[in-house]
Amino acid sequence: MNREEFMALESPKKAEVLNAFIDEGMSQKEAMAAAGVTLRDLMVTQVFFSKTEGRFAANAVGGYSNFHSDTTAEAVK
């Protein structure tokens, strides 16, 4: 799998691929190198490495969420 194929995956799938490398005995940096990604790539896609667990995890909520109605255009200044 090259970098473009990896980056096209959804975040949870990215974590699964990286964790498969971890299961093969690779370190965090080796797993990232095998997928051809950098720490910056993972941060953008919200995939993080948990040092305590020694595994990659994807953030459960991706992207921007606005839980409030958008009234900023009409707000009194």
C-alpha positions, 0 to 999 in steps of 0.5 A, a space after each residue: 500500500 502506498 501513501 495515496 492509497 493509505 490516505 484515501 482510507 477512512 480514519 478508523 481503517 488507517 488505524 487498523 492498517 497501522 495497528 497491523 504493522 504494530 502486531 507484526 512487531 514494528 515500532 510506531 515510526 516503522 509502522 508509519 514509514 511502512 505506510 509512507 506517512 508522517 506524523 503530520 499526515 496522521 494528525 490531519 486525519 485524526 489518527 493518534 498513537 497511544 503510548 500507554 496502549 502502544 496502538 494507533 487510534 482514530 478519533 471517534 468524531 471526525 471533521 467539524 461539528 457545530 452543535 448550535 444553530 448558526 446565528 452568527 450572521 444575525 447576532 447583534 454586535 
